[in-house]
Amino acid sequence: MAHLCGRGTTLIVTATDDGLVMAADDLQYVERDGEAVPRQTHVQKVFLLPPNILIGTAGVGTHPKIGYESCTWIAAFIISQTGDAIHRPDQVAGALRVKMQETFNVLESMPDDMLWETYKPGDRVVTYFVAGYADSFRRPYFYEVWTEVNAKGDGLIYFAEQRTVRQLFWIGEDQFWTRAANGSGEEPYTSNRLGIYREIESKVPAGTIPASLRDAALSLATLIKLEAKFNDKKVGSNVAIAVIDRTTKKFTGLAL
């Protein structure tokens, strides 16, 4: 199994008037004979570039042949960006794109790599999401950075970083949580969502962060845990949450 590339994630990001919330599960899995096989838990997928940028990752988490491991890769990227106190989200997204291309380009010289069998033309291989503020901390900026397999299935296409204005953005597994979030009351997802919320609500005491950020954090964690309950081969039940308070310019990390 070691030669297979690890993958996964349900990553959700939202903004309120008080700040930003990014949440992700902790599971990495591999594809074996067309089936998802859980491989590792407690995988970090959400990162802080202090003091104003959150970075999330989805898709390939490890690829032994090219020496890629997302946690150490992003950590190294963050270290390379720490020269300035405030980073512009668009510049961070652009720098991520360059580093991504430098890292994954080598795969095109490996025609027998398992990645070309696992990912088909048009499939995303890896996605990074940048959410943050400029130095004014007035409005949030969301940028998506990704690469996907080309039409021939033998190379990668690298897209320019793309800004999105959606208030709620997600990447990855969404087969079940969207059924509870679409307002239709679809069961058993809606009742399970309520039950999960009640289980975790006390874990984020009121007053820890502004009320809107607390509500958003609990909501995102509930949705990811709901996906994990019905999709446990691809989504982990432990949720890591990163919060930036726009007013105080402080970061809070939560584990639910």
C-alpha positions in Angstrom: 0.0 0.0 0.0 3.0 2.3 0.6 3.3 3.1 -3.1 -0.2 4.5 -3.4 -0.9 8.2 -2.9 -2.9 9.1 0.1 -5.9 11.3 -0.4 -9.0 12.7 1.2 -10.9 15.6 2.8 -14.0 17.3 3.5 -12.9 20.9 3.9 -15.4 23.7 4.5 -14.8 27.5 4.8 -17.1 30.3 5.7 -17.0 33.9 6.7 -19.1 36.0 9.2 -19.0 39.7 10.0 -16.7 38.7 12.8 -14.1 36.7 11.0 -13.2 33.4 9.2 -13.8 29.8 10.0 -12.1 26.8 8.2 -12.7 23.2 9.2 -11.6 19.8 7.9 -11.7 16.2 8.9 -8.6 14.2 9.8 -8.6 11.1 7.6 -6.4 10.1 4.8 -7.3 7.1 2.6 -6.0 5.3 -0.5 -7.8 3.8 -3.4 -7.3 0.0 -3.8 -9.1 -1.9 -6.5 -11.6 1.0 -6.8 -12.4 1.0 -3.1 -11.5 3.5 -0.4 -9.3 2.1 2.3 -8.6 4.3 5.4 -4.9 4.7 5.9 -4.2 7.4 8.5 -6.0 9.5 11.0 -5.1 12.7 12.8 -3.9 14.2 9.5 -3.6 18.0 9.6 -5.3 19.7 6.7 -5.9 23.3 8.0 -3.0 25.7 8.6 -2.3 29.2 9.8 0.0 31.7 8.1 0.0 34.3 10.9 -1.7 36.5 11.5 -4.2 36.8 8.7 -4.2 33.8 6.4 -5.7 30.3 6.6 -4.7 27.5 4.2 -6.5 24.3 3.7 -5.6 21.3 1.5 -7.6 18.5 -0.2 -6.9 15.7 -2.6 -3.5 14.1 -2.6 -2.0 14.2 0.9 1.0 12.0 0.3 2.9 10.8 -2.7 6.1 8.9 -1.7 7.6 8.8 -5.2 7.9 12.6 -5.4 8.5 13.1 -1.7 5.2 15.0 -1.1 3.6 15.0 2.3 1.1 17.8 2.6 1.7 18.7 6.2 5.4 19.2 6.0 5.1 20.7 2.5 2.7 23.4 3.7 4.7 24.0 6.9 7.8 24.6 4.7 5.8 26.9 2.5 4.6 28.9 5.5 8.1 29.3 6.8 9.1 30.6 3.4 6.4 33.3 3.6 7.0 34.6 7.1 9.1 37.6 6.1 6.2 40.1 6.3 3.8 40.6 9.2 0.8 40.9 6.9 0.4 38.8 3.7 -2.0 39.6 0.9 -4.2 36.6 0.2 -3.8 36.8 -3.6 0.0 36.8 -3.3 -0.1 33.8 -1.0 -2.3 32.0 -3.5 0.0 32.8 -6.3 3.1 31.6 -4.4 1.2 28.3 -3.6 0.5 27.8 -7.2 4.1 28.2 -8.2 5.3 25.8 -5.4 2.6 23.3 -6.4 3.7 23.3 -10.0 7.3 22.9 -9.1 6.4 19.9 -6.9 4.0 18.0 -9.1 5.6 18.7 -12.5 7.9 15.7 -12.0 4.9 13.3 -12.2 4.7 13.9 -16.0 8.0 12.0 -16.3 6.5 9.0 -14.5 4.0 7.5 -17.0 3.6 4.3 -15.0 2.8 6.1 -11.7 -0.4 4.9 -10.0 -1.7 8.4 -10.0 -2.6 8.2 -13.7 -4.7 5.1 -13.0 -6.4 6.6 -9.9 -7.2 10.0 -11.4 -9.0 10.3 -14.7 -9.0 13.2 -17.2 -10.6 16.2 -15.5 -10.1 15.0 -12.0 -8.5 17.3 -9.5 -5.3 16.0 -8.0 -4.7 18.5 -5.3 -6.5 21.7 -4.2 -5.4 24.4 -1.8 -7.7 27.0 -0.4 -6.5 30.4 0.9 -8.9 32.4 3.1 -7.7 35.6 4.7 -7.6 39.3 5.0 -5.5 42.2 3.7 -3.9 44.5 6.2 -7.1 46.4 6.8 -9.0 43.3 8.0 -12.1 44.7 6.4 -13.3 42.0 4.1 -12.4 38.4 3.6 -10.7 37.1 0.4 -11.1 33.5 -0.8 -8.7 31.9 -3.4 -8.7 28.5 -4.8 -5.5 26.9 -6.3 -5.6 23.5 -8.0 -4.2 21.2 -10.6 -6.1 18.5 -12.5 -5.4 15.7 -15.0 -5.4 16.8 -18.7 -7.7 15.4 -21.4 -5.2 12.7 -22.4 -4.7 11.5 -18.9 -0.9 11.8 -19.1 -0.2 15.3 -17.6 -1.4 18.0 -15.4 -3.0 21.3 -16.0 -2.2 24.2 -13.6 -4.8 26.9 -13.2 -4.3 30.5 -12.2 -5.4 31.1 -8.6 -9.1 31.8 -8.7 -10.9 34.1 -6.4 -14.4 33.1 -5.2 -17.0 35.3 -3.6 -19.1 32.5 -2.1 -19.9 32.8 1.6 -19.6 29.1 2.0 -17.0 27.1 0.2 -16.2 23.4 0.3 -13.9 20.8 -1.2 -14.1 17.1 -1.1 -16.7 14.6 0.1 -20.2 16.1 0.3 -22.5 13.1 -0.5 -24.4 13.3 2.8 -23.9 16.5 4.6 -25.4 18.6 1.8 -28.6 16.6 2.2 -28.9 17.9 5.7 -27.9 21.5 4.8 -30.2 22.0 1.8 -33.3 22.9 3.9 -35.4 19.9 2.7 -35.4 18.1 6.0 -34.2 14.9 4.4 -33.9 12.0 6.8 -32.0 10.4 8.4 -29.5 13.2 7.8 -31.4 16.1 9.4 -32.0 14.4 12.7 -28.5 13.0 12.8 -27.2 16.5 12.2 -29.2 17.8 15.2 -28.0 15.0 17.4 -24.3 15.6 16.5 -24.7 19.4 17.1 -26.1 18.7 20.6 -23.2 16.3 21.4 -20.5 18.9 20.5 -22.1 22.2 21.5 -20.7 22.2 25.0 -17.2 21.7 23.8 -17.0 25.3 22.6 -18.1 27.4 25.6 -19.9 30.6 24.9 -17.5 33.6 25.1 -14.5 31.7 23.8 -14.9 33.4 20.4 -17.6 35.8 19.1 -21.0 34.2 18.9 -21.2 34.2 15.1 -17.8 32.5 14.8 -18.8 30.0 17.5 -22.0 29.2 15.7 -20.2 28.8 12.4 -17.5 26.6 13.9 -20.1 24.3 15.5 -22.1 24.2 12.3 -19.1 23.2 10.1 -17.9 20.6 12.5 -21.4 19.1 12.7 -21.6 18.8 8.9 -18.2 17.2 8.6 -19.0 14.7 11.4 -22.3 13.9 9.7 -20.4 13.1 6.5 -18.0 10.9 8.5 -20.9 9.0 10.0 -22.3 7.9 6.6 -19.0 8.0 4.6 -16.5 6.7 7.1 -14.0 5.2 4.6 -13.3 8.6 3.2 -14.0 11.1 6.0 -12.7 11.2 9.5 -14.8 12.0 12.5 -12.3 14.3 14.2 -12.6 17.9 13.0 -9.9 20.6 13.2 -11.1 24.1 13.1 -9.2 27.4 12.5 -10.8 30.7 13.4 -9.5 34.2 12.7 -11.3 37.0 14.7 -11.4 40.0 12.4 -11.7 42.5 15.2 -9.0 41.3 17.6 -6.9 39.9 14.8 -6.4 36.8 16.9 -6.3 33.1 15.9 -8.1 30.3 17.7 -7.7 26.6 17.0 -10.4 24.1 18.0 -10.6 20.3 17.9 -14.0 18.7 17.9 
